[in-house]
Every structure is written in structure tokens, then in C-alpha cells.
Amino acid sequence: MSIETQSGFPEQQSGQANLDAQIDTYSYDDDIVRKFATATLFWGLVATLIGLIVAIILVLPKLFGELEWLSFGRLRPLHTNAAIFAFAGNAIFAAVYYSTQRLCKARMWSDALSRLHFWGWQAIIVAAAVTLPMGITQSKEYAELEWPIDLAIAVVWAGFFGINFLMTLIHRRERHMYVALWFYIATIVTVTVLHVFNNLVVPIGLGKSYPIYAGVQDAFMQWWYGHNAVAFFLTTPFLGLMYYFLPKAANRPVFSYKLSIIHFWSLVFIYIWAGPHHLHYTALPEWASTLGMLFSVMLWMPSWGGMINGLLTLRGAWQKVAVDPVLKFFVVGVTFYGMATFEGPLLSVKSVNALSHYTDWTIAHVHAGALGWNGMMTFGMLYWLLPRLFQTKLWSTKAASAHFWIGTIGILLYIVPIYAAGLMQGLMWRAMDETGNLVYPDFIETIQSIVPLWWLRVLGGLLFVSGILIMAVNWFMTWTTRPRTYEVPVYHTPRLSKEAPEEVIDTRSSLDTVPVLESAKKLDVFGKMDWHRRWERLPVRFTVLTTLAVVIASLFEIIPTFLIRSNVPTIATVKPYTPLELAGRDIFVAEGCYNCHSQMVRPFVAETKRYGEYSKAGEFIYDRPFQWGSRRIGPDLAREGGKQSSLWHWLHLENPEQVSPGSVMPSYLHLLDTKINFEMIPDRVWAAQALGAPYDFDIADSADIARKQAEVIAADVVSQGGPVQRGELMTFDTKAIALIAFLQRVGTDIFATPEPENKEETPADPATAEEPAAEEVAAR
């Protein structure tokens, strides 16, 4: 009995109804599945190794000395992108290409598109691996890649993968679409929408662009994307994987067809609203974060519906779990899905989020999902596929079981200490004594207290990587026993008739003989969900309905956020960044500083005592991209301007422990030894002006204005005891000066004195017009 019939579909397939129908002959393209499966293993090993290195850097910040491309701020985005788009991405494609062909009884529509997809996606991964360590980044979580790579992603994802998948559905030989295909459709459609609208930018070069959104709107769009990238890249395709491979491995039918319908549509509609819960107590409008919280809490129900459907599919087959490593991986994976989707709604509740946000608690939660749910489901699928793809016996079942236990222990050893670290951070940050003073006023105290827990995470990560190495050996040894030539079975199936037979829908209610309202009877008929079978025969309509569910839900939040002016009240004293400060901010972005520092003081007593006045929405209207961050390994920087001397910042970049003993920040000595590219500054100013920044000077003069402000900052550093010259560079020529200019500006505009409304303007002498402007800019 096929998996399609096990889900509740009739065993008598509609394609066999007409015995005289034309018989089609076809075979499956398993070569493309082998390619994606092999890439999954390779990138899984790479992604976890980079993650292990990143974990080690946190406890040994001087591990790589002054190699800027191996700093935490640059490697951490590489790790997340490799884990999500390289490891999980290739796993998704392996699952989709294998299961879709069999569920549709059709070869993929285009072998050429399949291979363009494979090689295009690998090229994108390599491009990410090259550009992110170089500091070429948009600095938005899970969307760091710059615009040329984003364009390539759109082409490969929608143009190659999306079209190939949809055309395969249209040319299928199976009348009804099985539940796994629904989740694949939702994945392809929603990721396309998210990727396109979150990456609308103004480029100023191949490696630099600015988003069209600023501040609050940019944060809203990023977490609309970021949360739903988790939803529709790391959840829905893996649910499709679960609905296909788990029943196959257990040889049992899916527990409930009706539950799968409820699970799918409620998840697709509700998930898209939940993004704002990542921005509780920030400058985001209160109504938006409250709405995000409400929908996040509602997500618990459909998410657990999917978990229950998965685990109960194993009814009558639990004895197999003890001996089959594939089922072990699947059971633990689905269990972690249940845990993560319980914890996610919990963390979205504002009172809980106030404690957890910016702490390692979030890191533990993410890795419980990524390693436990995505990782274990992927390994289970690969072990199930391995003998089928290589048409031989798995080399060692014992090795697969060893991988399972080592990987599971590794996950627990990773997440449990980090949960503890997150709780410690949150409680220490807010701890106040009876006199109303902070118990731990020095931020570094909170970091030093959790370093031993970070070491335990390193050990957990090492175990997880070791498990993948065991799998790699098992994979290679299995591959060596493959046949010289793979057998390619040929199948014969009747072609679907153009005119589908009318679906028989039972419109009778079980309440017909019961004295109840007619509306109750109609609701009973609706609850049978026979109506859904019509949709399962129409892939284009199903895709359109899924798209509408996603788009309509998104617009309910996006339109008010962008159109209601009161959502982002302006502040008269907030001015655009100067040319030098723009360059410094771009250095801040390139170094990935948002990975350690937030730039958002929340309206809590403990935070305002530690950092200063809480952040306001109007302060960020010129911030492209926003830099609010999602984690604090270092202190918040929202009120950094004027807190320290320029020399302090210079020394902090040279060797952080000179001024902050116990700091885990690496040295940024290269910023003191690299020259500012003043010639690029006019392009930056042009982009800022094109996006709405009101500059009152000629853009062509912006490089000279930046040089004059750099000289002022450099003179400040020198007067406080800093160097006049560093090697062959004058101090004012270095990137460090631009970064210091930005840091000294951050968070200061709100305290500036407003300019008089009816200020009389005195015409300036053209010959001396630039000098006052430059002095004014430098002073500010």
C-alpha cells in the first residue's frame, strides 16, 4: 500500500479508473537526490565545524590573533547561513526531489532545471562563504547576503526550483496531492515573498547597499522575514519531510488526515503574524508587538497538532524504534519540534520575553530547534535514503545508532548549560538592591559568570560534530559498496484524464436525526473536511490560496505600520549622519557588531539605570539598516555617544582588555591599520539622500567634509595621549577614526537643543561656505 493511500485517500487511485487510458512510461531522477543528499552531509559538517569554532572564539577571543575575517562578528553569520541555507537547505531539496517524484508518479519536469538548481545553490553557498568573512553583509539576521547574491537566490529558488516543482505537480499522474506536497507549496511560495520584500535595497556597488526601509519599519520587515524564515524554511518543509519519510520508515499510515488539514492551514495563516514578538519592549509600536504575541501563543495549537500527528503515526510500531536508528532520529526530532514549538510561544509572552530577550536563552531555544528538530530529522531521512540511493545495504547500523546517541547527548550538553546561562544573564541584568542600585553594574561581571557554561557548550558542540563525522564514515563506506551501474526502474502508469471524475462529497450530517440547529449540522458536514479533497486535485488553485493566506495575513500588519504616521513620531533634533559617521556606521555593520551589541534600551528601570534614557522610535529614522541586535555579549550601545573619550575607543579597538579587563571582545587592530576610502563616501551620502536624508551640502563635497571631521576626531585622540601616526598612516586616515565618529554620535541627538523655528539665514560667502559647515559637522 502506498503512502498516498495510507493518509486516508482511496486505495483505488483515480488515475486507474479508466482502463483504456493512455499508459505513460517514466523513471525517477535519483541522481539529483544523490547530489543534494551528499551536499547536505558535506555542508552539515562545515556548518557545525564553523559553529564549534565560533563557540571556541567566545571563550578564547584571541584564538586567531588579529585575523579580522575570523572574528566572531564575521564568522557567526557564516555559521547561521551555512546551517540554515547550506545544511538544512540541501536537506529540504533532497527530500522534495525524492518524495515529489513518487507522490506525483512523475519524473521532475525538467532535468536541466534540477541541475541548474543544484549547482546554482552550491554557488550561492560558496559566495556566502567568501563574502561574509570579508565583511560584505547587510547585517540583518538570516538575510546578511548582499544584493547580487540575493538576486541569484531569487532566480535559483523561484526560477529553477519553484517552476520545476510546480510544473511537476501540473504534469503529475496522481490525482490528489498528498499532505507533504502542501507543505512544500507553502515553503516555496512564502520564502519567495519573504525574500523579495525584505531585500528591497538601493545598491551603491557590488558589495554594498542600503535597505529602502529605515529604523522601525526595517526592524519590522526584518523580523517579519526572520521569524518566518524559521517558519517556512526550517519548519514547513521539514513537516513535509516528516509526513512522507516517517510513515515510510514506520510502515504505518499517517495518524489523522483531518488533523493534517487543520495543522497545515492554521500554521500557514497564523505563523506569518508572529514576527513582531522578537521586538517586545523596543521602539516598535505596542499594538504590533502585542498582536505578534497573541498569534505566537495561538501557534502552540497547530504546532502541537503536527507533533501529535507525527508521534501517533508510530502507534503499533514503537517496538521498531528500539532497533531502527532511523526511527530513533525521527522520534527525537519530532519531540524536539514539540519542545521548541511550546517554548517559542512561551518566549513570545511579554513578561517572559522581558527576561529572556538579548540573553543566551534565545540561543539555546534556537539550537534546540535547529539541532534537535532540523538536524535529527535530516539525519533520519539521510539514513533511510542512503541504501535506497546507493542501492546497497547500509554499511553499519551500529555506527548509525552510535551517531544517534552521541548527537543526542551533544545537543543536551549544548542547550542545558546555555539555558542556565540565559537565565543567569537575565536575572543578573535586572538585579537591584534595596537601595535601588544595580547589584551588577559592570556588564562584564555578567559575562564572566557564564564563561564556564560556554565551555560546556563547546563540549556539546564537539560531540555533535563527532556524530556527523561518524555518519560521514558510514556514508563513504556504504558508497564504496554501490553497484557499478545504478539500476533505474521503469514504471508504467495511466495518464491522468483531462476531465477529472466528479468528487463524491458526503453532504449528510451525523446530526440529521438530532434536534439541533441547521447551523450545527452544516458545521458537522464542514468538519468532515471532504471539501478539501477538491483543492487537493488543483495544484495551481491550491498554490494561489496558500499565497493569499500568507499575503493577506502579512498586509494586516505591514500596512498600518507603514501608513500610520503616529507609529514613528519624528523628533526635531534627530538629524542625518554626517558623511564620516555614515562611513563609520558601515564599518560597524561590516564587522558584525550587532552580533554582540544591541542598540536598543528597553523601558525597564534596570536598563535605564545601566544605559540611560530608553530608546524612542523617532531616533532611528535614518538608520539603514537598523542595528537593534538580538543578543548582548557586550553592553548596549544605544546611548554610547559621549560616554567615553575618543582615546578610550581607540584603545578599546586596539586591545579591549586595556580598558575593559575580562572582556571577550577580540582586538580590532586592523581598523587602526586600514585606510578610510574617502572616495566611496559621496556614494554613501547619495544613497542616504535618495532614501530621504535631508543634506544641505553638495554631495560632491562630502569627502572633504568627512576628512575635516576625521581630522577633528584624530586631534581629539592625539590630545588625549593617542598616536599621531600609525606606521605609514596618519591617525585621521584610519577606519578606526570613522568608527569612533559614529560611536560618539550614537544616541546623542535626542538630547540636542532644538534649532529655533524662525532662524534667520545669513547668505554665506561661496569662497568660505564649506569651512563653517565642516566645523559644525565635526562638532556635532
VOGU-3710 file (C-alpha; in Angstrom, 3 decimals, decimal comma):
1> msietqsgfp> 0,000/0,000/0,000  1,463/3,365/-0,984  1,922/6,265/1,376  -0,615/8,210/-0,623  -3,365/5,736/0,214  -2,301/5,478/3,838  -3,233/9,095/4,546  -6,904/8,462/4,042  -7,029/8,665/0,261  -8,961/5,932/-1,559
11> eqqsgqanld> -6,894/2,854/-2,344  -8,470/2,762/-5,786  -6,460/5,506/-7,433  -8,372/7,826/-9,745  -5,676/7,525/-12,410  -6,594/3,854/-12,776  -10,323/4,476/-13,210  -10,230/4,413/-16,954  -8,659/1,107/-18,051  -8,411/2,377/-21,574
21> aqidtysydd> -6,409/5,427/-20,555  -3,080/6,023/-22,225  -0,217/4,352/-20,346  2,815/6,532/-19,590  6,296/5,128/-19,144  8,689/7,009/-16,857  11,543/6,672/-14,379  12,658/8,733/-11,386  15,668/11,014/-11,293  17,508/9,773/-8,215
31> divrkfatat> 20,819/11,229/-9,370  19,692/14,719/-8,353  18,650/13,358/-4,955  22,104/11,814/-4,507  23,685/15,159/-5,283  21,573/17,088/-2,771  21,920/14,389/-0,110  25,713/14,385/-0,441  25,774/18,192/-0,305  23,631/18,023/2,840
41> lfwglvatli> 26,188/15,867/4,626  29,129/17,970/3,429  27,627/21,334/4,389  26,288/19,908/7,645  29,830/19,082/8,644  31,097/22,502/7,513  28,293/24,417/9,279  28,741/22,621/12,588  32,539/22,921/12,451  32,202/26,681/11,971
51> glivaiilvl> 29,716/26,748/14,843  32,218/24,914/17,033  34,920/27,419/16,074  32,572/30,309/16,889  31,828/28,769/20,305  35,559/28,413/20,990  36,214/32,028/19,950  33,811/33,202/22,653  35,898/31,574/25,376  39,243/32,182/23,638
61> pklfgelewl> 38,777/35,566/21,909  42,469/35,814/20,986  42,486/32,385/19,309  43,078/33,780/15,806  45,006/36,857/16,844  44,266/39,818/14,602  42,794/37,973/11,588  39,703/40,084/11,019  37,963/37,564/8,736  37,992/35,027/11,603
71> sfgrlrplht> 36,398/37,288/14,212  33,176/36,322/15,982  31,208/39,127/14,303  32,082/37,855/10,833  32,015/34,097/11,451  28,755/33,926/13,374  26,649/34,980/10,319  28,624/32,468/8,241  27,694/29,740/10,726  23,976/30,619/10,722
81> naaifafagn> 23,813/30,882/6,932  25,682/27,601/6,477  23,441/25,819/8,976  20,186/27,182/7,538  20,712/27,557/3,816  23,516/25,072/3,148  22,791/22,191/5,548  19,022/22,496/6,031  18,517/23,883/2,521  20,142/20,948/0,763
91> aifaavyyst> 18,253/18,564/3,069  14,982/20,192/2,000  15,839/19,818/-1,666  16,853/16,162/-1,237  13,537/15,467/0,495  11,476/17,391/-2,054  13,106/15,846/-5,128  12,825/12,307/-3,773  9,270/12,442/-2,386  7,664/14,696/-5,022
101> qrlckarmws> 8,519/12,352/-7,879  6,987/9,401/-6,059  3,955/11,271/-4,762  3,232/12,615/-8,244  4,270/9,403/-10,045  6,260/11,620/-12,367  9,877/12,496/-13,017  10,782/16,094/-12,232  9,531/18,262/-15,096  12,998/19,386/-16,200
111> dalsrlhfwg> 16,296/17,619/-15,557  18,073/20,765/-16,725  16,305/22,934/-14,120  17,092/20,332/-11,442  20,793/20,579/-12,184  20,759/24,362/-12,563  19,108/24,420/-9,154  21,750/22,184/-7,598  24,822/23,936/-8,964  23,275/27,394/-8,591
121> wqaiivaaav> 22,529/26,768/-4,921  26,025/25,452/-4,228  27,481/28,537/-5,956  25,344/30,764/-3,710  26,641/28,960/-0,623  30,244/29,404/-1,770  29,584/33,103/-2,479  28,243/33,477/1,068  31,280/31,660/2,464  33,563/34,137/0,673
131> tlpmgitqsk> 31,706/37,422/1,237  30,610/37,147/4,886  34,128/36,741/6,344  35,156/39,707/4,163  32,598/41,884/5,944  30,280/42,146/2,936  26,936/41,966/4,701  23,540/43,616/5,128  23,831/42,801/8,860  20,248/41,554/9,164
141> eyaelewpid> 19,870/38,112/10,734  19,387/35,300/8,203  19,395/37,985/5,476  23,029/39,066/5,611  23,889/38,348/1,986  24,284/41,347/-0,299  22,081/42,180/-3,263  23,892/40,297/-6,103  23,656/37,060/-4,108  20,048/37,890/-3,200
151> laiavvwagf> 19,219/38,183/-6,890  20,857/34,814/-7,516  18,812/33,269/-4,678  15,592/34,613/-6,220  16,485/33,149/-9,623  17,556/29,750/-8,291  14,757/29,409/-5,738  11,783/30,686/-7,715  13,024/30,358/-11,287  14,690/26,956/-11,161
161> fginflmtli> 13,282/25,188/-8,114  9,810/26,752/-7,922  8,942/26,385/-11,602  10,316/22,844/-11,762  8,282/21,822/-8,724  5,027/23,442/-9,846  5,289/22,045/-13,369  5,874/18,584/-11,912  2,650/18,965/-9,922  0,793/20,024/-13,050
171> hrrerhmyva> 2,116/17,024/-15,012  1,597/14,510/-12,187  -0,073/11,111/-12,670  -1,601/11,009/-9,195  -4,932/12,818/-8,918  -4,724/14,003/-5,316  -1,814/15,885/-3,760  -0,589/14,224/-0,585  -0,105/16,349/2,561  3,701/16,593/2,194
181> lwfyiativt> 3,188/18,436/-1,100  1,021/21,048/0,634  3,881/21,955/2,947  6,324/22,104/0,022  3,988/24,519/-1,791  3,748/26,755/1,281  7,532/26,741/1,618  8,242/27,752/-1,972  5,591/30,460/-2,111  6,239/32,063/1,266
191> vtvlhvfnnl> 10,038/32,050/1,126  9,782/33,802/-2,254  7,529/36,534/-0,828  9,665/36,969/2,294  12,966/37,070/0,421  11,854/39,588/-2,192  10,186/42,128/0,108  12,800/42,020/2,859  15,651/42,598/0,419  14,475/45,698/-1,441
201> vvpiglgksy> 17,598/47,858/-1,427  19,406/50,727/-3,120  22,835/49,428/-4,263  25,912/51,644/-4,342  28,282/48,913/-5,521  28,563/45,164/-5,870  29,239/44,730/-2,163  27,174/47,475/-0,559  23,539/48,515/-0,463  21,043/50,235/1,809
211> piyagvqdaf> 17,512/48,934/2,522  14,589/51,080/1,419  13,191/50,686/4,946  14,656/52,528/7,928  14,571/52,131/11,688  11,264/50,815/12,995  9,991/49,768/9,561  13,268/47,988/8,795  13,125/46,144/12,125  9,516/45,173/11,492
221> mqwwyghnav> 10,219/43,883/7,990  13,359/42,048/9,119  11,557/40,111/11,844  8,564/39,523/9,612  11,162/37,853/7,409  13,383/36,429/10,168  10,660/34,699/12,156  9,009/33,345/9,039  12,304/32,190/7,570  12,340/29,890/10,598
231> afflttpflg> 8,680/29,066/9,950  8,799/28,432/6,216  12,389/27,288/5,745  13,039/25,344/8,930  9,517/24,208/9,796  7,085/23,669/6,917  9,457/21,772/4,589  10,585/19,576/7,470  6,954/18,885/8,301  6,537/17,799/4,690
241> lmyyflpkaa> 9,604/15,616/5,180  8,029/14,202/8,360  4,711/13,430/6,680  6,464/11,464/3,939  9,504/9,768/5,470  8,202/8,978/8,956  5,249/6,862/7,718  7,565/5,242/5,173  10,136/4,320/7,825  7,472/3,055/10,249
251> nrpvfsykls> 5,383/1,438/7,508  2,311/2,922/9,148  -0,380/5,314/7,850  -0,435/8,933/8,992  -2,455/9,104/12,198  -5,062/11,657/11,099  -5,837/13,100/7,676  -8,183/15,709/9,197  -5,564/16,794/11,693  -3,082/17,282/8,850
261> iihfwslvfi> -5,541/19,675/7,136  -6,099/21,679/10,329  -2,370/21,615/11,030  -1,467/22,924/7,582  -3,917/25,798/7,125  -3,768/27,093/10,686  0,033/27,023/10,618  0,247/28,837/7,283  -2,189/31,563/8,323  -1,104/32,096/11,936
271> yiwagphhlh> 2,689/31,818/11,624  3,040/34,839/9,373  1,666/37,198/12,060  4,089/36,228/14,807  7,294/38,082/13,795  6,844/41,200/15,992  7,257/39,149/19,167  11,010/39,416/18,522  10,708/43,159/19,190  8,922/43,359/22,556
281> ytalpewast> 9,711/46,480/24,591  11,612/48,046/21,688  10,650/51,156/19,754  8,160/49,080/17,732  4,548/50,257/18,261  2,906/48,464/21,186  -0,048/47,247/19,126  2,255/45,443/16,695  4,228/43,553/19,347  1,004/42,667/21,216
291> lgmlfsvmlw> -0,517/41,299/18,015  2,645/39,275/17,401  2,439/37,861/20,918  -1,223/36,831/20,553  -0,635/34,982/17,295  2,542/33,400/18,664  0,592/31,949/21,594  -2,030/30,648/19,166  0,750/28,903/17,220  1,122/26,401/20,029
301> mpswggming> -2,062/24,609/18,970  -1,327/23,853/15,280  2,325/23,154/16,062  1,480/20,534/18,636  -1,180/19,187/16,288  1,638/18,382/13,864  3,779/16,845/16,610  0,884/14,660/17,781  0,157/13,593/14,218  3,790/12,589/13,802
311> lltlrgawqk> 4,230/10,690/17,052  0,868/8,905/16,846  1,763/7,734/13,354  4,070/5,337/15,206  1,159/3,663/17,017  1,665/-0,049/16,703  5,273/0,434/15,577  7,007/1,573/18,766  8,803/-1,751/19,078  10,675/-0,847/15,881
321> vavdpvlkff> 12,086/2,312/17,473  14,307/0,247/19,764  16,119/-1,398/16,857  15,810/1,053/13,955  18,162/4,083/14,168  16,119/5,887/11,502  13,046/5,881/13,738  15,175/6,901/16,725  16,242/10,042/14,862  12,666/10,765/13,783
331> vvgvtfygma> 11,177/10,302/17,256  13,724/12,591/18,902  13,382/15,094/16,048  9,582/15,311/16,378  9,928/15,516/20,176  12,313/18,461/19,859  9,813/20,044/17,467  7,187/19,783/20,183  9,550/21,249/22,781  10,659/24,121/20,547
341> tfegpllsvk> 7,108/24,989/19,488  5,997/25,054/23,106  8,912/27,225/24,142  8,519/29,635/21,204  5,019/30,797/22,218  6,213/30,909/25,837  9,089/33,248/24,925  6,684/35,467/22,997  4,766/36,322/26,182  5,951/39,783/27,140
351> svnalshytd> 6,699/39,078/30,791  8,837/36,066/29,836  10,436/37,899/26,917  11,485/40,719/29,249  13,732/38,193/30,993  14,850/36,111/28,010  15,449/38,660/25,252  19,070/39,536/24,477  20,226/36,567/26,609  21,616/33,136/25,749
361> wtiahvhaga> 18,196/31,657/26,482  17,243/32,564/22,915  20,422/30,890/21,640  19,531/27,673/23,481  15,980/27,787/22,098  17,193/28,250/18,525  19,683/25,394/18,770  17,131/23,059/20,354  15,105/23,565/17,182  17,970/23,609/14,694
371> lgwngmmtfg> 19,968/20,682/16,072  17,120/18,703/17,611  14,328/19,189/15,062  16,068/20,001/11,780  19,262/18,080/12,462  17,741/14,853/13,743  15,017/14,779/11,076  17,672/15,318/8,401  19,888/12,524/9,728  16,922/10,156/9,942
381> mlywllprlf> 15,957/10,936/6,347  19,530/10,508/5,102  19,965/7,149/6,828  16,665/5,996/5,302  17,697/7,247/1,842  21,275/6,007/1,929  20,697/2,323/0,999  17,996/3,298/-1,499  20,088/5,921/-3,280  23,218/3,760/-3,431
391> qtklwstkaa> 21,232/0,547/-3,929  23,168/-1,357/-1,307  22,988/-2,192/2,373  23,865/0,435/4,994  27,472/-0,237/5,987  26,872/-0,143/9,749  23,605/0,100/11,668  25,630/0,160/14,897  27,507/3,242/13,697  24,181/4,927/12,901
401> sahfwigtig> 22,950/4,143/16,425  26,220/5,479/17,861  25,683/8,668/15,870  22,203/8,954/17,341  23,337/8,669/20,962  26,397/10,884/20,566  24,343/13,516/18,723  21,524/13,456/21,276  23,907/13,767/24,233  25,728/16,535/22,359
411> illyivpiya> 22,505/18,509/21,900  21,592/18,204/25,586  25,097/19,125/26,687  24,878/22,159/24,412  21,442/23,526/25,288  21,138/22,820/29,030  24,166/24,975/30,054  23,082/27,722/27,658  19,569/27,746/29,134  21,228/28,203/32,530
421> aglmqglmwr> 23,482/30,926/31,117  20,487/32,778/29,684  18,614/32,705/32,984  21,707/33,906/34,820  22,180/36,792/32,392  18,551/37,932/32,541  18,424/37,790/36,349  21,796/39,489/36,821  20,958/42,318/34,418  17,774/43,191/36,309
431> amdetgnlvy> 19,064/42,536/39,859  18,714/45,610/42,104  19,430/46,016/45,802  17,199/47,524/48,474  18,565/50,998/47,755  17,508/50,819/44,093  21,015/50,385/42,687  22,199/47,698/40,285  23,722/44,680/42,013  25,948/44,036/38,970
441> pdfietiqsi> 26,613/47,474/37,448  29,623/46,271/35,430  28,320/44,391/32,378  31,464/42,259/32,173  30,546/40,629/35,503  27,550/39,008/33,848  29,685/37,660/31,010  32,454/36,277/33,200  29,925/34,391/35,312  28,722/32,331/32,318
451> vplwwlrvlg> 32,061/31,566/30,634  32,259/28,107/32,348  28,849/27,294/30,832  30,177/28,346/27,424  32,932/25,748/27,840  30,271/23,062/28,345  28,646/24,235/25,128  31,958/23,693/23,330  31,974/20,099/24,601  28,370/19,575/23,432
461> gllfvsgili> 29,188/21,015/20,021  32,238/18,769/19,756  30,048/15,707/20,390  27,521/16,802/17,776  30,265/17,316/15,176  31,715/13,904/16,095  28,340/12,328/15,332  28,347/13,856/11,859  31,887/12,547/11,284  30,654/9,044/12,170
471> mavnwfmtwt> 27,879/9,492/9,617  30,387/10,661/7,002  32,404/7,447/7,500  29,228/5,349/7,305  28,198/7,238/4,173  31,567/6,719/2,472  31,753/3,011/3,307  28,193/2,485/2,054  29,063/4,345/-1,145  32,048/2,077/-1,768
481> trprtyevpv> 29,741/-0,984/-1,909  27,388/0,542/-4,512  26,821/-1,356/-7,768  28,943/-0,446/-10,777  25,835/0,854/-12,545  22,722/2,010/-10,743  19,503/0,274/-11,683  16,865/2,711/-12,992  13,408/1,120/-12,602  10,856/1,942/-15,296
491> yhtprlskea> 7,240/2,466/-14,255  4,008/2,287/-16,227  1,051/4,345/-15,046  -2,132/5,580/-16,761  -2,016/9,242/-17,653  -4,494/11,420/-15,779  -7,553/12,250/-17,868  -8,050/15,946/-18,568  -11,575/15,740/-17,223  -11,379/14,526/-13,646
501> peevidtrss> -14,280/12,460/-12,366  -16,586/14,400/-10,064  -15,532/14,131/-6,439  -18,196/12,430/-4,344  -18,773/14,584/-1,273  -20,876/13,268/1,570  -23,161/16,168/2,495  -25,086/14,206/5,087  -24,639/15,169/8,715  -24,408/12,703/11,555
511> ldtvpvlesa> -26,725/15,112/13,364  -29,567/14,822/10,848  -31,705/12,870/13,310  -30,731/15,031/16,274  -32,818/18,096/17,261  -30,120/20,742/16,749  -29,823/23,972/14,754  -29,232/23,740/10,999  -26,006/25,681/11,503  -24,745/22,878/13,749
521> kkldvfgkmd> -25,494/20,327/11,027  -23,654/22,421/8,436  -20,716/22,767/10,783  -20,693/18,988/11,239  -20,558/18,471/7,454  -17,795/21,078/7,178  -15,858/19,298/9,933  -15,664/16,148/7,834  -13,398/18,167/5,504  -14,429/16,314/2,381
531> whrrwerlpv> -14,435/19,723/0,673  -10,660/19,800/0,984  -10,278/16,874/-1,402  -11,351/19,125/-4,282  -8,495/21,506/-3,514  -6,011/18,612/-3,469  -6,726/17,982/-7,150  -5,934/21,565/-8,207  -2,257/22,475/-7,630  -2,473/25,961/-9,153
541> rftvlttlav> -5,553/26,888/-7,139  -4,014/25,383/-4,019  -0,883/27,473/-4,573  -2,930/30,642/-5,086  -4,951/30,009/-1,906  -1,773/29,417/0,081  -0,270/32,626/-1,289  -3,400/34,591/-0,392  -3,362/33,232/3,158  0,242/34,394/3,587
551> viaslfeiip> -0,090/37,769/1,846  -3,371/38,814/3,469  -2,102/37,976/6,952  1,109/39,934/6,267  -0,675/43,008/4,954  -2,823/43,304/8,080  0,356/44,156/9,993  2,543/45,766/7,345  0,081/48,378/6,004  -0,690/50,029/9,381
561> tflirsnvpt> 2,984/50,024/10,336  3,912/51,934/7,188  0,880/54,182/6,789  0,023/55,335/10,311  2,333/58,270/10,976  1,907/58,021/14,759  3,717/54,668/14,643  7,007/56,509/14,137  6,744/60,002/15,650  9,586/62,227/14,492
571> iatvkpytpl> 11,986/64,028/16,812  13,069/67,503/15,695  16,638/67,140/16,948  17,325/63,862/15,133  19,483/64,667/12,107  21,086/62,526/9,370  24,533/61,093/9,979  27,465/63,120/8,722  29,486/61,680/5,819  32,195/60,372/8,164
581> elagrdifva> 29,620/58,930/10,566  27,940/57,158/7,649  31,284/55,576/6,765  31,834/54,642/10,410  28,395/53,093/10,670  29,126/50,990/7,592  32,297/49,740/9,317  30,185/48,878/12,378  27,848/46,939/10,079  30,642/45,178/8,186
591> egcynchsqm> 32,294/43,951/11,391  29,020/42,352/12,513  28,914/44,304/15,771  25,154/43,675/16,051  26,007/40,026/16,813  27,265/41,079/20,252  25,839/44,540/20,920  22,232/45,666/20,917  21,334/49,265/20,190  18,006/49,462/21,979
601> vrpfvaetkr> 17,462/50,487/25,614  14,204/48,960/26,804  11,897/50,880/29,192  12,928/48,929/32,302  14,288/50,578/35,427  17,361/48,333/35,460  18,129/49,125/31,801  17,731/52,887/32,117  19,971/52,819/35,189  22,598/50,822/33,313
611> ygeyskagef> 22,463/52,509/29,902  20,433/55,713/30,073  17,173/57,017/28,609  15,111/54,347/26,874  15,068/54,353/23,063  12,395/56,163/21,032  11,094/55,245/17,567  11,965/58,656/16,105  15,670/58,198/16,844  16,087/55,609/14,098
621> iydrpfqwgs> 14,536/57,272/11,051  17,943/57,467/9,303  19,201/54,033/10,368  19,617/51,812/7,311  19,874/49,007/8,232  18,602/49,107/11,814  21,072/47,766/14,392  18,881/46,842/17,362  20,521/43,430/17,680  19,146/40,278/19,287
631> rrigpdlare> 21,874/39,341/21,773  24,124/41,035/24,302  27,604/39,614/24,673  28,688/43,211/25,163  26,761/46,162/26,634  24,015/48,010/24,789  25,290/50,895/22,644  22,114/52,936/22,174  23,481/55,737/24,417  27,173/55,184/23,727
641> ggkqsslwhw> 27,800/58,666/22,307  29,837/60,832/24,685  30,141/58,152/27,384  33,837/57,535/26,750  36,668/59,598/25,362  37,792/59,121/21,785  41,101/57,736/23,070  39,191/55,158/25,143  37,514/53,913/21,957  40,867/53,851/20,154
651> lhlenpeqvs> 42,439/51,741/22,904  39,346/49,543/23,095  39,679/48,691/19,409  43,435/48,128/19,759  43,134/45,783/22,759  39,784/45,682/24,610  41,321/44,429/27,853  43,341/47,647/28,152  40,181/49,460/29,159  37,757/46,588/29,913
661> pgsvmpsylh> 39,558/43,830/31,851  37,869/40,459/31,333  36,297/41,442/28,012  35,658/38,642/25,489  35,810/41,092/22,586  38,602/40,397/20,075  41,108/43,019/19,008  40,163/45,183/16,030  43,715/46,266/15,381  43,130/46,073/11,629
671> lldtkinfem> 40,824/49,091/11,865  43,770/51,099/13,164  45,890/49,912/10,223  43,424/50,291/7,351  42,843/53,496/5,440  39,391/55,027/5,014  38,213/55,016/1,407  37,114/58,642/1,259  36,299/58,279/-2,437  33,361/55,992/-1,617
681> ipdrvwaaqa> 31,785/58,453/0,819  29,886/60,532/-1,821  28,121/57,335/-2,966  27,049/56,626/0,612  25,741/60,152/1,056  23,937/59,990/-2,290  22,159/56,792/-1,238  21,184/58,270/2,121  19,851/61,399/0,426  17,981/59,363/-2,194
691> lgapydfdia> 16,292/57,493/0,655  15,180/60,673/2,392  18,064/62,109/4,429  17,923/65,937/4,077  21,512/67,087/3,497  22,142/70,806/2,969  25,532/70,496/1,288  26,690/69,423/-2,141  27,234/65,650/-2,268  30,448/66,234/-4,203
701> dsadiarkqa> 31,839/67,987/-1,099  31,047/65,092/1,251  34,528/63,523/1,052  36,167/66,818/2,084  33,644/67,267/4,890  34,449/63,753/6,104  38,196/64,456/6,019  37,778/67,583/8,123  35,673/65,791/10,719  38,228/62,938/10,761
711> eviaadvvsq> 40,979/65,482/11,490  38,965/66,837/14,423  38,374/63,348/15,883  42,033/62,394/15,320  43,205/65,593/17,033  40,980/64,652/19,958  42,609/61,201/20,164  46,119/62,677/19,933  45,432/65,372/22,550  44,357/62,638/24,980
721> ggpvqrgelm> 47,616/60,707/24,514  46,989/58,710/21,354  49,414/58,319/18,412  49,836/60,984/15,755  50,776/58,422/13,150  50,492/54,635/12,905  53,011/53,106/10,541  52,635/54,887/7,209  49,138/56,129/8,069  48,200/59,376/9,720
731> tfdtkaiali> 45,719/58,670/12,507  42,874/60,565/10,803  43,125/58,298/7,722  42,254/55,107/9,610  38,905/53,294/9,707  39,063/53,440/13,492  38,515/57,212/13,359  35,362/56,817/11,241  34,029/54,173/13,616  34,778/56,377/16,633
741> aflqrvgtdi> 32,935/59,246/14,939  29,863/57,035/14,613  30,087/55,671/18,168  30,408/59,182/19,591  27,243/60,189/17,747  25,042/57,213/18,664  22,100/58,145/20,868  23,006/61,799/21,343  20,548/63,553/19,020  17,622/63,149/21,375
751> fatpepenke> 19,404/65,340/23,940  20,381/68,073/21,460  18,920/71,566/21,679  16,245/72,156/19,024  17,021/74,828/16,456  14,811/77,947/16,538  11,891/77,637/14,129  12,345/81,102/12,546  16,105/81,113/12,351  17,356/83,875/10,044
761> etpadpatae> 19,750/82,667/7,443  22,719/84,844/6,529  23,981/84,315/2,989  27,380/82,634/3,090  30,365/83,690/1,029  30,821/80,922/-1,579  34,544/81,005/-1,037  34,225/80,190/2,675  30,929/78,286/2,730  32,435/74,838/3,236
771> epaaeevaar> 34,555/75,651/6,302  31,726/76,523/8,752  29,745/73,513/7,545  32,661/71,202/8,191  33,315/72,675/11,657  29,660/72,362/12,567  29,571/68,766/11,352  32,730/67,866/13,265  31,490/69,455/16,489  28,262/67,524/16,295
//
